Amino acid sequence: MRRIIHTRWLLRLAREERGSELVEFAVSALALVAIVFGVIEFSLALYAYHFASSSAQLGARYAIVRGAHWTTSCSTSAPPNFTLSYGCQASNSDVQNYVKNLASGGLNPANASATTTWPGATPDCASGCSACATSTKNAGCMVKVQVTYSFSLPVLRFFPQSALSLTSTSEKVIQE
């Protein structure tokens, strides 16, 4: 008799739906929160990539207007913000400092690095081939700036490999 009552009670409990809304809400809320945080993470990564891309272009522009035409080094004549010193010759460290100063809005300047190279003549050698034989920083020669930003995912910081390396490159012809 006791076994029949126990079985009836289990069957009745299995047919009841009290509390099922709470379980369904918990599952759907967890999925919704995961989607929202995923969108936020993707937006932050896209913002960091945009920084890498635009700072590579701005770093290349900084280098093309500060070519071999100038005799003074930018590191000795540049003010703290590196934007007002036009009459100087840029070096790799000057472009690196300029790019790091561009980081704002939640981006860590320590995670940004810029590598500047002066490969010489343009690929088609239409301009600057003879000028690049003496110095690769002469007008008509190329400058290449590659910016790398190490973006760490805020939600996944507890995992060892949670950083993305975002890289962008810009090449321009030196004007000055």
Backbone as CSV, one residue per row, in Angstrom:
resi,resn,N_x,N_y,N_z,CA_x,CA_y,CA_z,C_x,C_y,C_z
1,MET,0.823,-1.189,0.000,0.000,0.000,0.000,0.870,1.257,0.000
2,ARG,1.891,1.242,0.800,2.781,2.386,0.887,3.476,2.637,-0.447
3,ARG,3.801,1.553,-1.140,4.486,1.684,-2.411,3.558,2.301,-3.468
4,ILE,2.307,2.016,-3.436,1.340,2.573,-4.382,1.162,4.061,-4.132
5,ILE,1.121,4.482,-2.896,0.989,5.902,-2.563,2.233,6.654,-3.021
6,HIS,3.376,6.093,-2.791,4.633,6.721,-3.180,4.716,6.882,-4.702
7,THR,4.283,5.887,-5.448,4.299,5.934,-6.899,3.298,6.966,-7.407
8,ARG,2.120,7.032,-6.807,1.129,8.029,-7.198,1.646,9.445,-6.954
9,TRP,2.315,9.611,-5.843,2.858,10.937,-5.511,3.924,11.351,-6.522
10,LEU,4.787,10.444,-6.957,5.804,10.746,-7.957,5.177,11.056,-9.315
11,LEU,4.147,10.328,-9.703,3.476,10.600,-10.973,2.786,11.958,-10.952
12,ARG,2.164,12.275,-9.855,1.498,13.572,-9.731,2.524,14.705,-9.757
13,LEU,3.643,14.499,-9.112,4.702,15.504,-9.082,5.286,15.716,-10.479
14,ALA,5.398,14.654,-11.250,5.947,14.760,-12.600,4.986,15.471,-13.535
15,ARG,3.670,15.369,-13.291,2.683,16.030,-14.146,2.520,17.498,-13.813
16,GLU,2.820,17.895,-12.622,2.658,19.293,-12.240,3.725,20.149,-12.910
17,GLU,3.349,21.383,-13.171,4.281,22.289,-13.835,4.634,23.475,-12.962
18,ARG,4.444,23.383,-11.682,4.823,24.480,-10.802,6.332,24.635,-10.806
19,GLY,6.803,25.856,-10.999,8.229,26.124,-10.998,8.901,25.964,-12.340
20,SER,8.177,25.493,-13.337,8.814,25.299,-14.644,9.122,26.638,-15.313
21,GLU,8.315,27.660,-15.022,8.589,28.986,-15.592,9.916,29.531,-15.086
22,LEU,10.210,29.279,-13.834,11.465,29.741,-13.253,12.665,29.085,-13.932
23,VAL,12.568,27.813,-14.207,13.660,27.108,-14.883,13.813,27.616,-16.315
24,GLU,12.699,27.804,-17.024,12.760,28.312,-18.387,13.334,29.720,-18.422
25,PHE,12.933,30.555,-17.459,13.475,31.913,-17.396,14.981,31.895,-17.133
26,ALA,15.430,31.043,-16.247,16.854,30.971,-15.927,17.674,30.567,-17.150
27,VAL,17.182,29.606,-17.905,17.914,29.157,-19.097,17.929,30.259,-20.151
28,SER,16.794,30.876,-20.411,16.743,31.917,-21.441,17.486,33.178,-21.007
29,ALA,17.450,33.529,-19.721,18.185,34.699,-19.246,19.688,34.478,-19.356
30,LEU,20.139,33.274,-19.079,21.558,32.953,-19.213,22.004,33.083,-20.668
31,ALA,21.182,32.612,-21.581,21.514,32.736,-22.999,21.521,34.206,-23.434
32,LEU,20.554,34.981,-22.970,20.483,36.398,-23.316,21.689,37.162,-22.780
33,VAL,22.086,36.915,-21.555,23.250,37.585,-20.961,24.518,37.214,-21.723
34,ALA,24.654,35.959,-22.116,25.822,35.530,-22.888,25.874,36.242,-24.236
35,ILE,24.739,36.404,-24.886,24.694,37.105,-26.170,25.049,38.576,-25.992
36,VAL,24.519,39.228,-24.972,24.803,40.645,-24.732,26.288,40.858,-24.465
37,PHE,26.895,40.042,-23.609,28.319,40.189,-23.335,29.167,39.846,-24.564
38,GLY,28.711,38.932,-25.389,29.412,38.628,-26.634,29.414,39.806,-27.588
39,VAL,28.288,40.495,-27.690,28.195,41.683,-28.537,29.104,42.783,-27.993
40,ILE,29.141,42.962,-26.689,30.007,43.971,-26.083,31.472,43.643,-26.345
41,GLU,31.867,42.385,-26.174,33.254,41.967,-26.423,33.639,42.201,-27.889
42,PHE,32.765,41.835,-28.798,33.045,42.023,-30.217,33.175,43.506,-30.548
43,SER,32.333,44.342,-29.953,32.403,45.784,-30.191,33.710,46.364,-29.676
44,LEU,34.162,45.930,-28.503,35.439,46.405,-27.970,36.605,45.965,-28.848
45,ALA,36.562,44.743,-29.355,37.623,44.263,-30.240,37.630,45.043,-31.552
46,LEU,36.469,45.344,-32.078,36.368,46.137,-33.302,36.895,47.547,-33.075
47,TYR,36.612,48.120,-31.933,37.122,49.448,-31.571,38.649,49.431,-31.495
48,ALA,39.224,48.396,-30.902,40.680,48.282,-30.804,41.304,48.097,-32.188
49,TYR,40.647,47.337,-33.066,41.175,47.177,-34.419,41.109,48.493,-35.186
50,HIS,40.050,49.239,-35.000,39.945,50.552,-35.649,41.072,51.462,-35.174
51,PHE,41.404,51.388,-33.878,42.534,52.167,-33.369,43.824,51.757,-34.067
52,ALA,44.074,50.462,-34.200,45.301,49.987,-34.846,45.359,50.461,-36.297
53,SER,44.239,50.393,-36.989,44.194,50.794,-38.388,44.412,52.292,-38.559
54,SER,43.695,53.097,-37.819,43.823,54.544,-37.979,45.159,55.054,-37.453
55,SER,45.687,54.448,-36.396,46.978,54.919,-35.890,48.120,54.519,-36.826
56,ALA,47.981,53.426,-37.571,48.991,53.096,-38.582,48.985,54.144,-39.687
57,GLN,47.804,54.570,-40.101,47.714,55.606,-41.125,48.250,56.939,-40.617
58,LEU,47.905,57.307,-39.393,48.380,58.566,-38.829,49.877,58.518,-38.545
59,GLY,50.378,57.366,-38.124,51.813,57.221,-37.909,52.591,57.346,-39.210
60,ALA,52.060,56.778,-40.285,52.707,56.910,-41.594,52.665,58.356,-42.061
61,ARG,51.571,59.030,-41.815,51.489,60.445,-42.175,52.482,61.262,-41.372
62,TYR,52.629,60.951,-40.090,53.609,61.627,-39.240,55.010,61.462,-39.826
63,ALA,55.322,60.281,-40.350,56.652,60.018,-40.885,56.874,60.656,-42.259
64,ILE,55.836,60.758,-43.093,56.058,61.273,-44.448,56.291,62.773,-44.464
65,VAL,55.785,63.496,-43.489,56.034,64.941,-43.457,57.278,65.291,-42.656
66,ARG,57.961,64.285,-42.141,59.188,64.497,-41.373,60.298,63.621,-41.942
67,GLY,60.650,63.850,-43.204,61.651,63.046,-43.900,63.056,63.596,-43.730
68,ALA,63.947,63.210,-44.645,65.363,63.566,-44.564,65.612,65.035,-44.862
69,HIS,64.613,65.751,-45.355,64.756,67.172,-45.647,65.120,67.953,-44.383
70,TRP,64.662,67.492,-43.255,64.923,68.169,-41.984,66.202,67.627,-41.362
71,THR,66.947,68.499,-40.691,68.225,68.082,-40.108,68.116,67.766,-38.624
72,THR,67.130,68.317,-37.963,66.964,68.112,-36.526,66.141,66.859,-36.279
73,SER,66.496,66.097,-35.245,65.728,64.911,-34.876,64.474,65.330,-34.112
74,CYS,63.371,64.643,-34.351,62.121,64.976,-33.672,62.192,64.710,-32.167
75,SER,62.975,63.740,-31.747,63.034,63.406,-30.326,63.689,64.509,-29.515
76,THR,64.509,65.361,-30.146,65.131,66.462,-29.410,64.330,67.748,-29.501
77,SER,63.457,67.871,-30.500,62.725,69.122,-30.677,61.229,69.000,-30.443
78,ALA,60.733,67.798,-30.179,59.281,67.592,-30.091,58.738,68.003,-28.731
79,PRO,57.598,68.686,-28.722,56.930,68.941,-27.454,56.319,67.651,-26.918
80,PRO,55.791,67.657,-25.718,55.253,66.419,-25.144,54.150,65.759,-25.960
81,ASN,53.373,66.521,-26.733,52.281,65.875,-27.466,52.673,65.444,-28.881
82,PHE,53.879,65.713,-29.348,54.423,65.234,-30.611,53.640,65.677,-31.837
83,THR,52.752,66.624,-31.724,51.976,66.999,-32.902,52.391,68.342,-33.475
84,LEU,53.072,69.162,-32.724,53.377,70.506,-33.188,54.773,70.641,-33.791
85,SER,55.613,69.625,-33.734,56.972,69.720,-34.252,57.004,69.248,-35.700
86,TYR,56.995,70.200,-36.638,57.000,69.841,-38.047,58.396,69.881,-38.645
87,GLY,59.279,70.725,-38.164,60.594,70.887,-38.758,61.625,69.928,-38.194
88,CYS,61.346,68.634,-38.234,62.284,67.655,-37.702,62.185,66.352,-38.493
89,GLN,63.208,65.511,-38.344,63.253,64.226,-39.040,62.810,63.123,-38.083
90,ALA,61.792,62.355,-38.482,61.217,61.314,-37.628,62.078,60.065,-37.627
91,SER,62.141,59.424,-36.479,62.803,58.127,-36.352,61.763,57.097,-35.913
92,ASN,62.175,55.856,-35.792,61.274,54.792,-35.373,60.694,55.080,-33.995
93,SER,61.520,55.542,-33.057,61.021,55.817,-31.702,60.067,57.005,-31.681
94,ASP,60.272,57.990,-32.565,59.344,59.124,-32.634,57.962,58.679,-33.095
95,VAL,57.908,57.839,-34.117,56.623,57.327,-34.603,55.980,56.444,-33.539
96,GLN,56.787,55.643,-32.842,56.276,54.789,-31.755,55.627,55.648,-30.665
97,ASN,56.303,56.712,-30.238,55.748,57.592,-29.205,54.485,58.298,-29.700
98,TYR,54.482,58.706,-30.958,53.309,59.365,-31.524,52.104,58.428,-31.522
99,VAL,52.310,57.182,-31.933,51.213,56.203,-31.973,50.707,55.909,-30.568
100,LYS,51.599,55.775,-29.609,51.169,55.509,-28.226,50.352,56.671,-27.671
101,ASN,50.673,57.903,-28.084,49.906,59.061,-27.626,48.523,59.132,-28.259
102,LEU,48.294,58.386,-29.326,46.965,58.367,-29.963,45.967,57.497,-29.205
103,ALA,46.442,56.597,-28.364,45.553,55.684,-27.629,44.738,56.456,-26.610
104,SER,43.435,56.328,-26.707,42.536,56.996,-25.763,41.248,56.199,-25.680
105,GLY,40.368,56.605,-24.809,39.048,55.988,-24.736,39.042,54.556,-24.281
106,GLY,39.804,54.239,-23.249,39.807,52.897,-22.711,40.879,51.985,-23.281
107,LEU,41.660,52.473,-24.234,42.744,51.672,-24.791,44.021,51.930,-24.001
108,ASN,44.778,50.887,-23.756,46.002,50.985,-22.978,47.173,51.291,-23.911
109,PRO,47.838,52.448,-23.759,48.965,52.763,-24.642,50.112,51.751,-24.534
110,ALA,50.238,51.094,-23.395,51.304,50.106,-23.233,51.088,48.884,-24.121
111,ASN,49.861,48.628,-24.543,49.558,47.475,-25.410,49.780,47.774,-26.885
112,ALA,50.082,49.038,-27.215,50.293,49.424,-28.609,51.782,49.477,-28.913
113,SER,52.142,48.995,-30.090,53.526,49.112,-30.544,53.519,49.414,-32.031
114,ALA,54.466,50.248,-32.442,54.573,50.629,-33.846,55.986,50.351,-34.324
115,THR,56.086,49.762,-35.491,57.374,49.499,-36.118,57.413,50.269,-37.426
116,THR,58.402,51.126,-37.565,58.529,51.945,-38.757,59.755,51.499,-39.539
117,THR,59.575,51.270,-40.822,60.692,50.930,-41.699,60.645,51.843,-42.914
118,TRP,61.793,52.095,-43.456,61.920,52.884,-44.666,62.478,51.958,-45.745
119,PRO,61.584,51.247,-46.486,62.059,50.250,-47.451,62.749,50.849,-48.670
120,GLY,62.608,52.136,-48.887,63.292,52.754,-50.025,62.335,53.160,-51.108
121,ALA,62.666,52.806,-52.341,61.906,53.260,-53.505,60.500,52.685,-53.518
122,THR,59.645,53.357,-54.251,58.279,52.884,-54.413,58.299,51.590,-55.223
123,PRO,57.281,50.748,-55.097,57.277,49.459,-55.806,57.402,49.598,-57.329
124,ASP,56.817,50.633,-57.908,56.911,50.792,-59.363,58.149,51.579,-59.774
125,CYS,58.862,52.159,-58.804,60.087,52.925,-59.031,59.836,54.100,-59.979
126,ALA,58.604,54.603,-60.000,58.277,55.723,-60.870,58.816,57.032,-60.293
127,SER,58.940,57.078,-58.965,59.453,58.302,-58.364,60.406,57.941,-57.241
128,GLY,61.469,58.668,-57.153,62.356,58.529,-56.011,63.390,57.443,-56.085
129,CYS,63.598,56.799,-57.220,64.573,55.701,-57.280,65.986,56.209,-57.048
130,SER,66.334,57.328,-57.678,67.684,57.858,-57.494,67.823,58.524,-56.135
131,ALA,66.752,59.141,-55.636,66.819,59.812,-54.333,66.964,58.810,-53.196
132,CYS,66.426,57.605,-53.363,66.477,56.602,-52.300,67.824,55.894,-52.238
133,ALA,68.695,56.121,-53.235,70.004,55.484,-53.220,70.884,56.085,-52.132
134,THR,70.697,57.378,-51.823,71.530,58.016,-50.800,70.930,57.885,-49.414
135,SER,69.614,58.071,-49.294,68.936,57.946,-47.997,67.516,57.480,-48.241
136,THR,67.071,56.522,-47.458,65.708,56.012,-47.638,64.665,56.934,-47.034
137,LYS,65.097,58.023,-46.397,64.155,58.979,-45.823,63.980,60.216,-46.702
138,ASN,64.487,60.172,-47.944,64.337,61.286,-48.875,62.927,61.322,-49.440
139,ALA,62.559,62.482,-49.963,61.254,62.635,-50.601,61.153,61.685,-51.788
140,GLY,60.020,61.032,-51.933,59.786,60.068,-53.001,60.024,58.634,-52.575
141,CYS,60.655,58.423,-51.434,60.873,57.071,-50.923,59.671,56.638,-50.093
142,MET,59.598,55.351,-49.822,58.480,54.805,-49.064,58.781,54.767,-47.562
143,VAL,57.717,54.879,-46.780,57.779,54.614,-45.344,56.649,53.635,-45.029
144,LYS,56.939,52.677,-44.160,55.960,51.643,-43.808,55.826,51.611,-42.292
145,VAL,54.604,51.777,-41.804,54.329,51.755,-40.369,53.382,50.599,-40.082
146,GLN,53.806,49.728,-39.171,52.980,48.594,-38.760,52.667,48.756,-37.277
147,VAL,51.379,48.825,-36.965,50.925,48.993,-35.587,50.289,47.689,-35.127
148,THR,50.702,47.246,-33.943,50.141,46.047,-33.327,49.574,46.429,-31.970
149,TYR,48.326,46.035,-31.735,47.676,46.288,-30.451,47.267,44.949,-29.849
150,SER,47.703,44.702,-28.633,47.353,43.467,-27.929,46.074,43.713,-27.138
151,PHE,44.974,43.171,-27.636,43.661,43.377,-27.019,43.322,42.177,-26.150
152,SER,43.170,42.427,-24.865,42.783,41.336,-23.968,41.273,41.370,-23.771
153,LEU,40.655,40.230,-23.915,39.205,40.124,-23.781,38.831,40.259,-22.310
154,PRO,38.032,41.260,-21.953,37.729,41.483,-20.533,37.053,40.313,-19.836
155,VAL,36.143,39.625,-20.491,35.436,38.532,-19.832,36.332,37.298,-19.704
156,LEU,37.229,37.100,-20.668,38.062,35.899,-20.690,39.467,36.139,-20.118
157,ARG,39.639,37.098,-19.245,40.956,37.401,-18.698,41.521,36.290,-17.829
158,PHE,40.687,35.383,-17.400,41.155,34.303,-16.531,41.813,33.181,-17.324
159,PHE,41.618,33.169,-18.639,42.237,32.150,-19.479,43.604,32.640,-19.943
160,PRO,44.581,31.768,-20.064,45.938,32.210,-20.387,46.090,32.802,-21.797
161,GLN,45.373,32.330,-22.779,45.505,32.809,-24.146,44.306,33.659,-24.554
162,SER,43.968,34.661,-23.763,42.776,35.445,-24.056,43.092,36.774,-24.733
163,ALA,44.309,36.994,-25.228,44.664,38.245,-25.887,44.664,38.065,-27.401
164,LEU,44.117,39.056,-28.084,44.129,39.077,-29.544,45.206,40.057,-29.994
165,SER,45.967,39.686,-30.972,46.978,40.573,-31.537,46.400,41.188,-32.808
166,LEU,46.060,42.470,-32.737,45.450,43.172,-33.864,46.532,43.985,-34.565
167,THR,46.735,43.752,-35.856,47.824,44.378,-36.598,47.287,45.077,-37.832
168,SER,47.856,46.263,-38.100,47.501,47.001,-39.311,48.761,47.668,-39.841
169,THR,48.866,47.779,-41.166,50.038,48.338,-41.811,49.619,49.435,-42.785
170,SER,50.435,50.482,-42.843,50.195,51.566,-43.782,51.507,51.949,-44.454
171,GLU,51.487,52.120,-45.776,52.656,52.531,-46.550,52.335,53.813,-47.285
172,LYS,53.253,54.770,-47.210,53.054,56.042,-47.890,54.376,56.522,-48.468
173,VAL,54.314,57.471,-49.392,55.492,58.068,-50.015,55.848,59.340,-49.245
174,ILE,57.130,59.480,-48.893,57.597,60.624,-48.115,57.461,61.890,-48.952
175,GLN,56.920,62.924,-48.345,56.662,64.188,-49.051,57.750,65.225,-48.828
176,GLU,58.320,65.289,-47.670,59.306,66.325,-47.314,60.699,65.775,-47.310
